[in-house]
Amino acid sequence: MNTSFQKGQKVFTPDGQGLIEEVIGEKVIVKLNSGETETYGVEQVEDDSDQG
């Protein structure tokens, strides 16, 4: 699924859950719940809004 990501959005990443800090083209910078900041390709993150 091709989702457009936005700053502040909750997402799942290969390294756990986090919040998007920045979207730059096909890259997404995510502040993980662990406190780390990582950069992923848009194909590596999933929207967290499906929960519930």
N, CA, C and O of each residue as an XYZ file, in Angstrom:
208
protein
N       0.846     -1.187      0.000
C       0.000      0.000      0.000
C       0.884      1.240      0.000
O       1.883      1.300      0.717
N       0.514      2.217     -0.799
C       1.294      3.442     -0.896
C       0.642      4.522     -0.045
O      -0.314      5.168     -0.472
N       1.165      4.712      1.157
C       0.617      5.683      2.093
C       1.475      6.937      2.068
O       2.700      6.854      1.977
N       0.839      8.093      2.150
C       1.632      9.309      2.266
C       1.824      9.582      3.752
O       0.855      9.713      4.500
N       3.065      9.666      4.164
C       3.396      9.827      5.563
C       3.518     11.305      5.917
O       3.875     12.130      5.075
N       3.213     11.632      7.184
C       3.277     13.013      7.649
C       4.026     13.092      8.969
O       4.058     12.134      9.742
N       4.624     14.244      9.213
C       5.332     14.495     10.459
C       4.387     14.276     11.635
O       3.245     14.735     11.612
N       4.866     13.571     12.670
C       4.067     13.306     13.852
C       3.247     12.042     13.793
O       2.631     11.653     14.786
N       3.228     11.393     12.640
C       2.440     10.173     12.451
C       3.107      8.997     13.171
O       4.329      8.857     13.130
N       2.307      8.155     13.828
C       2.807      6.941     14.459
C       2.982      5.871     13.396
O       2.106      5.665     12.555
N       4.124      5.192     13.441
C       4.414      4.149     12.460
C       5.108      2.971     13.117
O       5.682      3.085     14.200
N       5.042      1.832     12.432
C       5.831      0.654     12.768
C       7.038      0.632     11.833
O       6.907      0.900     10.639
N       8.213      0.312     12.376
C       9.430      0.186     11.583
C      10.048     -1.190     11.849
O       9.594     -1.907     12.741
N      11.073     -1.562     11.087
C      11.759     -2.833     11.384
C      12.352     -2.861     12.791
O      12.616     -3.936     13.331
N      12.564     -1.679     13.391
C      13.188     -1.590     14.710
C      12.198     -1.273     15.826
O      12.605     -1.070     16.970
N      10.910     -1.229     15.512
C       9.906     -0.951     16.522
C       9.029      0.238     16.146
O       9.105      0.762     15.034
N       8.190      0.653     17.106
C       7.278      1.764     16.848
C       7.971      3.101     17.063
O       8.962      3.202     17.787
N       7.419      4.130     16.412
C       7.961      5.464     16.594
C       7.082      6.509     15.947
O       6.004      6.212     15.431
N       7.568      7.753     15.985
C       6.881      8.902     15.386
C       7.734      9.488     14.280
O       8.950      9.617     14.426
N       7.110      9.836     13.193
C       7.833     10.448     12.082
C       8.260     11.856     12.469
O       7.449     12.664     12.922
N       9.541     12.137     12.285
C      10.070     13.476     12.528
C      10.175     14.279     11.240
O      10.041     15.502     11.251
N      10.419     13.582     10.122
C      10.623     14.278      8.851
C      10.384     13.300      7.711
O      10.664     12.107      7.829
N       9.863     13.821      6.606
C       9.720     13.042      5.378
C      10.471     13.782      4.290
O      10.183     14.944      4.002
N      11.441     13.101      3.684
C      12.256     13.713      2.627
C      12.218     12.790      1.427
O      12.927     11.784      1.383
N      11.392     13.133      0.457
C      11.257     12.297     -0.741
C      10.782     10.910     -0.372
O       9.693     10.753      0.179
N      11.588      9.898     -0.668
C      11.234      8.509     -0.379
C      11.812      8.026      0.948
O      11.767      6.833      1.246
N      12.357      8.952      1.750
C      12.944      8.603      3.044
C      12.093      9.173      4.173
O      11.515     10.253      4.052
N      12.029      8.423      5.277
C      11.263      8.834      6.448
C      12.200      8.769      7.656
O      12.807      7.730      7.917
N      12.316      9.872      8.386
C      13.123      9.910      9.603
C      12.177      9.692     10.777
O      11.216     10.438     10.966
N      12.467      8.654     11.566
C      11.570      8.228     12.641
C      12.297      8.285     13.976
O      13.409      7.775     14.110
N      11.655      8.915     14.972
C      12.139      8.858     16.357
C      11.456      7.665     16.998
O      10.251      7.684     17.248
N      12.235      6.630     17.259
C      11.707      5.394     17.812
C      11.339      5.562     19.280
O      11.858      6.445     19.963
N      10.439      4.707     19.757
C      10.050      4.733     21.162
C      11.240      4.488     22.082
O      11.211      4.865     23.254
N      12.281      3.861     21.557
C      13.501      3.607     22.331
C      14.324      4.877     22.532
O      15.260      4.896     23.331
N      13.970      5.946     21.798
C      14.714      7.200     21.896
C      15.674      7.425     20.740
O      16.163      8.538     20.547
N      15.947      6.381     19.972
C      16.849      6.505     18.833
C      16.128      7.122     17.643
O      14.906      7.022     17.528
N      16.884      7.754     16.763
C      16.344      8.293     15.522
C      16.961      7.523     14.369
O      18.182      7.389     14.288
N      16.122      7.017     13.478
C      16.580      6.219     12.340
C      15.915      6.714     11.062
O      14.847      7.324     11.099
N      16.565      6.442      9.929
C      16.018      6.794      8.621
C      15.654      5.513      7.873
O      16.434      4.562      7.828
N      14.460      5.506      7.291
C      13.962      4.341      6.559
C      13.439      4.776      5.205
O      13.069      5.934      5.012
N      13.412      3.841      4.269
C      12.692      4.049      3.030
C      11.200      3.928      3.315
O      10.802      3.224      4.242
N      10.374      4.608      2.525
C       8.928      4.578      2.769
C       8.365      3.156      2.724
O       7.337      2.878      3.342
N       9.026      2.259      2.000
C       8.543      0.881      1.919
C       8.846      0.094      3.199
O       8.343     -1.016      3.368
N       9.655      0.649      4.095
C      10.039     -0.048      5.321
C       9.157      0.302      6.507
O       9.250     -0.353      7.545
N       8.308      1.307      6.387
C       7.464      1.708      7.514
C       6.002      1.469      7.199
O       5.576      1.542      6.047
N       5.234      1.180      8.254
C       3.790      0.947      8.115
C       3.038      1.873      9.038
O       3.478      2.143     10.155
N       1.911      2.358      8.576
C       1.043      3.217      9.371
C       0.551      2.454     10.591
O       0.228      1.269     10.502
N       0.494      3.135     11.733
C       0.071      2.531     12.993
C      -1.408      2.781     13.279
O      -1.886      2.417     14.354
N      -2.145      3.391     12.350
C      -3.534      3.769     12.608
C      -4.507      2.594     12.492
O      -5.691      2.751     12.788
N      -4.034      1.423     12.067
C      -4.907      0.256     11.935
C      -5.224     -0.382     13.277
O      -6.090     -1.254     13.352
N      -4.544      0.034     14.337
C      -4.719     -0.585     15.643
C      -6.105     -0.313     16.208
O      -6.673      0.761     16.010
N      -6.643     -1.312     16.922
C      -7.912     -1.162     17.593
C      -8.976     -1.773     16.795
O     -10.140     -1.751     17.196
